[in-house]
């Protein structure tokens, strides 16, 4: 049952004009909050609860400063501003739960009291469950709440701590539609304003996911927010190796090609044009560095070969093949050692590929490789269980046969 006082107030509120409602909210804020919360908690009829939640959401949407009436009520009743709304997230009706979620996000981001601890974890875990659900009817609403929360720096760090970035990426890997893509990429863009969180985005491999979406995107706003995210990542990552890793991930994700296409398309958005120019400059410089001989030597001496751009650069092999003969074939001998002893399929695949490139780029390369035992090693790896190793071993053998002078 609802009290006569609450009934009288809600009737008066409903019958008031817009200006009169504003006056009621200004002069009788505590009564307003008390009535709304009483109606929500003391009436079991779902439609009435939905009506009250929608009314509260509309009031706050119209003017976010009105969250103060709920903060004042919480202070006077010694409760938290969101204590009445958090339980609503567990209601069976999805509309009710999502209306409550919208209100919580407004209270958390527009009030002076910080939402934290178990309340914040409860809210963020609910958002994660909804985003991961195959049957959620209100994904864009949930993502909208997350967007709003990410405007506050404290909540960005809290979201990362509960595994929120991994949750976002798992959704983006699916065919989730351009609007949801935009909303979730918007959250990543805001995260990338924080240098410490750029490190997290790098370690969870956010760049390849975003690069794939960029390749397939037909919506300008999705393209725009991904470019802005890439720029944030590169601008706010100061540690050299981390910056290099990010640039490499973008290059391997064919972002340079997309940037060239976007530059030709001549966008009317000045921010997009500026981001394209910035990224072309930084990634172009990174590509040159990654394809340098010194970079190659550093990688091969580490023994941790990977498919960095230098291995497939025709220019690199054309200009540097003869340098592999220096110091009594030092680099080639390292490749032979890796082919014979490494257990890592990627290392073996890259090493066999490089043998093939050397043979194809240096006139007497086939003879040198045979003398070092490379032909026998390449033949052995043609039967390797990994397809990538087989493919590159075949490539090396073809070069060895073709250039067998």
C-alpha positions as CSV (number, residue, x, y, z in Angstrom):
1,X,0.0,0.0,0.0
2,X,1.1,3.6,-0.6
3,X,0.5,6.4,1.9
4,X,-2.0,9.1,1.4
5,X,0.9,11.6,1.4
6,X,2.6,9.8,-1.5
7,X,-0.6,9.5,-3.4
8,X,-1.4,13.2,-3.0
9,X,2.1,14.2,-4.1
10,X,2.3,12.0,-7.2
11,X,-1.2,13.1,-8.3
12,X,-0.2,16.7,-7.9
13,X,3.0,16.1,-9.8
14,X,1.3,14.4,-12.6
15,X,-1.3,17.1,-13.0
16,X,1.3,19.9,-13.0
17,X,2.6,21.7,-16.1
18,X,6.3,21.6,-17.0
19,X,7.0,24.8,-15.1
20,X,5.0,23.7,-12.1
21,X,6.9,20.4,-12.0
22,X,10.2,22.3,-12.1
23,X,9.0,24.3,-9.1
24,X,8.0,21.2,-7.2
25,X,11.4,19.6,-7.8
26,X,13.1,22.8,-6.7
27,X,11.0,23.4,-3.5
28,X,9.9,19.9,-2.5
29,X,12.9,17.8,-3.8
30,X,13.0,15.5,-0.7
31,X,9.3,14.8,-0.9
32,X,9.6,14.1,-4.6
33,X,12.5,11.6,-4.1
34,X,10.7,9.9,-1.1
35,X,7.5,9.5,-3.1
36,X,9.2,8.0,-6.2
37,X,11.3,5.6,-4.1
38,X,8.3,4.5,-2.0
39,X,6.2,3.8,-5.1
40,X,9.1,1.7,-6.5
41,X,9.6,-0.4,-3.5
42,X,6.1,-0.7,-2.0
43,X,4.1,-1.5,-5.2
44,X,4.5,-5.0,-6.8
45,X,2.7,-4.2,-10.0
46,X,5.4,-4.2,-12.7
47,X,3.7,-1.5,-14.9
48,X,3.6,0.9,-12.0
49,X,7.3,0.3,-11.2
50,X,8.1,0.9,-14.9
51,X,6.1,4.1,-14.9
52,X,7.9,5.5,-11.9
53,X,11.4,4.5,-13.2
54,X,10.6,6.1,-16.6
55,X,9.4,9.2,-14.8
56,X,12.6,9.4,-12.7
57,X,14.8,8.8,-15.8
58,X,13.0,11.5,-17.8
59,X,13.5,14.0,-14.9
60,X,17.2,13.3,-14.7
61,X,17.6,13.2,-18.5
62,X,16.0,16.7,-18.7
63,X,18.4,18.1,-16.1
64,X,21.3,16.0,-14.7
65,X,21.7,18.3,-11.7
66,X,18.4,16.9,-10.4
67,X,20.3,13.9,-9.1
68,X,20.8,16.1,-6.1
69,X,17.3,15.4,-4.8
70,X,18.2,11.7,-4.5
71,X,21.5,12.5,-2.9
72,X,19.8,14.8,-0.3
73,X,17.2,12.0,0.4
74,X,20.0,9.5,0.9
75,X,21.9,11.8,3.3
76,X,18.8,12.4,5.4
77,X,17.8,8.7,5.5
78,X,21.4,7.5,5.9
79,X,21.2,5.3,2.8
80,X,23.2,5.4,-0.5
81,X,21.7,7.2,-3.6
82,X,21.6,4.0,-5.6
83,X,20.5,1.6,-2.9
84,X,16.9,1.5,-4.1
85,X,17.9,1.1,-7.8
86,X,20.6,-1.6,-7.6
87,X,18.1,-4.4,-6.6
88,X,16.0,-3.4,-9.6
89,X,18.8,-4.8,-11.8
90,X,17.7,-8.3,-10.7
91,X,14.0,-7.9,-11.7
92,X,12.8,-10.4,-14.2
93,X,11.4,-7.7,-16.5
94,X,14.2,-6.5,-18.8
95,X,12.7,-3.0,-19.3
96,X,12.6,-2.5,-15.5
97,X,16.2,-3.6,-15.1
98,X,17.5,-1.4,-17.9
99,X,15.5,1.7,-16.8
100,X,17.1,1.2,-13.3
101,X,20.6,0.9,-15.0
102,X,20.1,4.2,-16.9
103,X,19.2,6.0,-13.6
104,X,22.2,4.5,-11.8
105,X,24.6,5.7,-14.5
106,X,23.2,9.2,-14.2
107,X,23.3,9.2,-10.4
108,X,26.9,7.9,-10.4
109,X,28.2,10.4,-13.0
110,X,26.4,13.5,-12.1
111,X,26.4,13.5,-8.2
112,X,29.1,14.5,-5.8
113,X,29.2,11.1,-4.0
114,X,31.5,8.5,-5.6
115,X,30.0,5.1,-6.3
116,X,32.6,2.5,-5.3
117,X,33.2,-0.8,-3.6
118,X,30.5,-3.6,-3.7
119,X,27.9,-1.2,-5.2
120,X,30.1,-0.4,-8.2
121,X,31.2,-4.0,-8.7
122,X,27.6,-5.1,-8.6
123,X,26.7,-2.6,-11.3
124,X,29.7,-3.3,-13.6
125,X,29.2,-7.1,-13.2
126,X,25.6,-6.7,-14.3
127,X,26.7,-4.7,-17.3
128,X,29.2,-7.4,-18.2
129,X,26.6,-10.1,-18.0
130,X,24.2,-8.1,-20.2
131,X,26.9,-7.4,-22.8
132,X,27.8,-11.1,-22.9
133,X,24.2,-12.3,-23.1
134,X,23.0,-13.7,-26.4
135,X,19.4,-12.7,-25.5
136,X,19.7,-9.2,-24.2
137,X,17.1,-7.0,-25.8
138,X,18.7,-3.7,-24.6
139,X,22.4,-4.0,-25.6
140,X,22.5,-0.4,-26.9
141,X,20.9,0.8,-23.7
142,X,23.5,-1.1,-21.6
143,X,26.3,0.2,-23.8
144,X,25.0,3.7,-23.3
145,X,25.2,3.3,-19.6
146,X,28.8,2.2,-19.9
147,X,29.6,5.2,-22.2
148,X,28.3,7.6,-19.6
149,X,30.3,5.8,-16.8
150,X,33.5,6.1,-18.8
151,X,33.3,9.9,-18.8
152,X,34.5,9.7,-15.1
153,X,38.2,8.7,-14.8
154,X,37.6,6.7,-11.6
155,X,35.1,4.4,-13.3
156,X,37.5,3.8,-16.2
157,X,40.0,2.2,-13.9
158,X,37.3,0.3,-12.0
159,X,35.9,-1.1,-15.3
160,X,39.4,-2.4,-16.3
161,X,39.9,-4.0,-12.9
162,X,36.7,-6.2,-13.3
163,X,37.9,-7.4,-16.7
164,X,35.7,-5.0,-18.6
165,X,38.1,-4.4,-21.6
166,X,38.1,-8.2,-22.3
167,X,34.3,-8.1,-22.2
168,X,34.2,-5.3,-24.7
169,X,36.6,-7.0,-27.1
170,X,34.7,-10.3,-26.9
171,X,31.5,-8.4,-28.1
172,X,33.4,-6.5,-30.8
173,X,34.7,-9.7,-32.2
174,X,31.1,-10.7,-33.0
175,X,29.0,-9.2,-35.7
176,X,27.3,-6.9,-33.3
177,X,26.1,-4.1,-35.6
178,X,27.5,-0.6,-36.2
179,X,25.8,1.2,-33.4
180,X,27.0,-1.1,-30.7
181,X,30.4,-1.1,-32.3
182,X,30.5,2.7,-32.1
183,X,29.4,2.7,-28.4
184,X,31.9,0.1,-27.3
185,X,34.7,1.7,-29.3
186,X,33.8,5.0,-27.7
187,X,34.5,3.4,-24.3
188,X,37.9,2.2,-25.6
189,X,38.7,5.7,-26.9
190,X,38.0,7.2,-23.5
191,X,40.2,4.5,-21.8
192,X,43.0,5.4,-24.2
193,X,43.2,8.9,-22.7
194,X,44.9,7.3,-19.6
195,X,48.5,6.2,-20.2
196,X,48.3,3.4,-17.7
197,X,45.2,2.0,-19.4
198,X,46.9,2.2,-22.8
199,X,49.2,-0.5,-21.5
200,X,46.2,-2.7,-20.7
201,X,44.7,-2.1,-24.2
202,X,48.0,-3.2,-25.7
203,X,48.4,-6.3,-23.6
204,X,44.9,-7.6,-24.3
205,X,45.4,-7.0,-28.0
206,X,42.7,-4.4,-28.6
207,X,44.4,-3.0,-31.8
208,X,43.9,-6.1,-34.0
209,X,40.2,-6.2,-33.1
210,X,39.8,-2.5,-33.9
211,X,41.9,-2.8,-37.1
212,X,39.5,-5.6,-38.4
213,X,36.5,-3.4,-37.7
214,X,38.1,-0.5,-39.4
215,X,38.7,-2.6,-42.5
216,X,35.0,-3.6,-42.7
217,X,33.4,-0.4,-41.4
218,X,31.0,1.4,-43.7
219,X,29.9,3.9,-41.1
220,X,31.9,7.1,-40.7
221,X,31.3,7.5,-37.0
222,X,32.7,4.0,-36.4
223,X,35.8,4.8,-38.5
224,X,36.2,8.2,-36.8
225,X,36.1,6.8,-33.2
226,X,38.6,4.0,-34.1
227,X,41.1,6.5,-35.7
228,X,40.8,8.7,-32.6
229,X,41.4,5.6,-30.4
230,X,44.6,4.7,-32.4
231,X,45.8,8.3,-32.1
232,X,45.2,8.3,-28.3
233,X,47.1,5.0,-28.0
234,X,50.1,6.3,-29.9
235,X,50.1,9.8,-28.3
236,X,49.8,8.7,-24.7
237,X,52.2,5.7,-24.8
238,X,55.6,7.0,-23.9
239,X,57.6,3.8,-23.3
240,X,59.5,3.1,-26.6
241,X,59.0,-0.6,-26.8
242,X,55.3,-0.3,-26.0
243,X,54.9,2.4,-28.6
244,X,56.7,0.2,-31.1
245,X,54.4,-2.8,-30.3
246,X,51.3,-0.7,-30.8
247,X,52.5,0.7,-34.1
248,X,53.5,-2.9,-35.3
249,X,50.0,-4.2,-34.4
250,X,48.4,-1.4,-36.5
251,X,50.8,-2.1,-39.4
252,X,50.1,-5.8,-39.2
253,X,46.4,-5.1,-39.1
254,X,46.7,-3.3,-42.5
255,X,45.8,0.1,-40.9
256,X,48.2,1.9,-43.2
257,X,46.3,0.7,-46.3
258,X,43.0,1.8,-44.8
259,X,44.5,5.2,-44.0
260,X,45.6,5.6,-47.6
261,X,42.2,4.8,-48.8
262,X,40.5,7.1,-46.3
263,X,42.9,9.9,-47.3
264,X,41.9,9.5,-51.0
265,X,38.2,9.6,-50.0
266,X,38.7,13.2,-48.6
267,X,36.5,13.4,-45.5
268,X,34.7,16.6,-44.7
269,X,35.4,16.0,-41.0
270,X,38.5,18.0,-40.0
271,X,39.2,15.8,-37.0
272,X,39.2,12.7,-39.2
273,X,41.5,14.4,-41.7
274,X,43.9,15.4,-38.9
275,X,43.9,11.9,-37.4
276,X,44.6,10.3,-40.8
277,X,47.6,12.6,-41.3
278,X,48.9,12.0,-37.8
279,X,48.6,8.2,-38.1
280,X,50.1,8.1,-41.6
281,X,53.1,10.1,-40.4
282,X,53.7,8.0,-37.2
283,X,53.0,4.6,-38.8
284,X,55.0,5.5,-41.9
285,X,58.0,6.3,-39.7
286,X,57.5,3.2,-37.6
287,X,57.4,1.0,-40.8
288,X,60.7,2.4,-41.9
289,X,62.3,1.7,-38.5
290,X,60.8,-1.8,-38.4
291,X,62.2,-2.6,-41.8
292,X,65.7,-1.4,-41.0
293,X,68.7,-3.7,-40.9
294,X,69.5,-2.9,-37.3
295,X,66.0,-3.8,-36.3
296,X,66.3,-7.1,-38.1
297,X,69.6,-7.9,-36.5
298,X,68.2,-7.1,-33.1
299,X,65.2,-9.5,-33.6
300,X,67.2,-12.3,-35.0
301,X,69.8,-12.2,-32.3
302,X,67.0,-12.4,-29.7
303,X,65.9,-15.7,-31.2
304,X,62.3,-14.5,-30.9
305,X,61.3,-14.3,-34.6
306,X,57.9,-13.0,-35.4
307,X,56.1,-11.8,-38.6
308,X,57.3,-8.2,-38.3
309,X,57.1,-6.2,-41.6
310,X,60.8,-6.5,-42.3
311,X,60.6,-10.2,-43.2
312,X,58.2,-9.5,-46.2
313,X,59.7,-6.3,-47.3
314,X,61.1,-6.6,-50.9
315,X,63.0,-3.4,-50.4
316,X,64.7,-4.8,-47.3
317,X,65.9,-8.0,-49.0
318,X,66.9,-6.2,-52.2
319,X,69.1,-3.7,-50.3
320,X,70.5,-5.9,-47.5
321,X,70.9,-9.5,-48.8
322,X,74.6,-9.2,-49.2
323,X,75.0,-8.0,-45.6
324,X,74.0,-11.5,-44.5
325,X,77.5,-12.6,-45.6
326,X,79.2,-10.3,-43.2
327,X,81.1,-11.6,-40.1
328,X,81.5,-15.1,-41.6
329,X,77.7,-15.5,-42.3
330,X,76.8,-14.7,-38.7
331,X,73.1,-14.0,-39.3
332,X,72.7,-17.0,-41.6
333,X,74.3,-19.3,-39.0
334,X,71.8,-18.0,-36.4
335,X,69.0,-18.9,-38.8
336,X,70.5,-22.4,-39.2
337,X,70.6,-22.7,-35.4
338,X,67.0,-21.7,-35.0
339,X,65.9,-24.1,-37.8
340,X,67.7,-27.0,-36.1
341,X,66.9,-26.3,-32.4
342,X,63.8,-24.1,-32.0
343,X,60.5,-25.8,-31.0
344,X,58.4,-22.7,-31.8
345,X,56.5,-23.1,-35.1
346,X,56.4,-19.4,-35.7
347,X,60.2,-19.0,-35.2
348,X,60.8,-21.9,-37.6
349,X,58.3,-20.6,-40.2
350,X,59.9,-17.1,-40.2
351,X,63.4,-18.6,-40.3
352,X,62.6,-20.8,-43.3
353,X,61.0,-17.8,-45.0
354,X,64.0,-15.7,-44.5
355,X,66.3,-18.4,-46.0
356,X,64.1,-18.4,-49.1
357,X,64.3,-14.6,-49.3
358,X,68.1,-14.6,-49.0
359,X,68.4,-17.2,-51.7
360,X,66.1,-15.2,-54.0
361,X,67.9,-11.9,-53.4
362,X,71.6,-13.0,-53.4
363,X,72.9,-14.6,-56.7
364,X,75.1,-17.2,-54.9
365,X,72.7,-17.6,-52.0
366,X,71.7,-21.2,-52.8
367,X,75.3,-22.4,-52.6
368,X,75.9,-20.6,-49.3
369,X,72.8,-22.1,-47.7
370,X,73.7,-25.6,-48.9
371,X,77.2,-25.2,-47.4
372,X,75.7,-24.2,-44.1
373,X,73.3,-27.2,-44.1
374,X,70.2,-25.1,-44.7
375,X,68.8,-27.2,-47.6
376,X,68.6,-30.3,-45.5
377,X,67.0,-28.4,-42.6
378,X,64.4,-26.9,-45.0
379,X,63.6,-30.3,-46.4
380,X,63.1,-31.7,-42.9
381,X,60.6,-29.0,-42.1
382,X,58.5,-29.7,-45.1
383,X,57.0,-32.5,-43.0
384,X,56.5,-30.4,-39.9
385,X,53.0,-30.8,-38.4
386,X,52.4,-27.0,-38.5
387,X,51.0,-25.8,-41.8
388,X,52.8,-22.4,-41.6
389,X,56.1,-24.2,-41.2
390,X,55.4,-26.5,-44.1
391,X,54.3,-23.6,-46.4
392,X,57.5,-21.6,-45.7
393,X,59.8,-24.6,-45.9
394,X,58.3,-25.3,-49.4
395,X,58.9,-21.6,-50.3
396,X,62.6,-22.0,-49.2
397,X,63.0,-25.2,-51.2
398,X,61.5,-23.7,-54.3
399,X,64.0,-20.8,-54.1
400,X,66.9,-23.2,-53.5
401,X,66.0,-25.3,-56.6
402,X,65.3,-22.3,-58.8
403,X,68.5,-20.5,-57.9
404,X,70.8,-23.5,-57.8
405,X,73.7,-22.1,-59.8
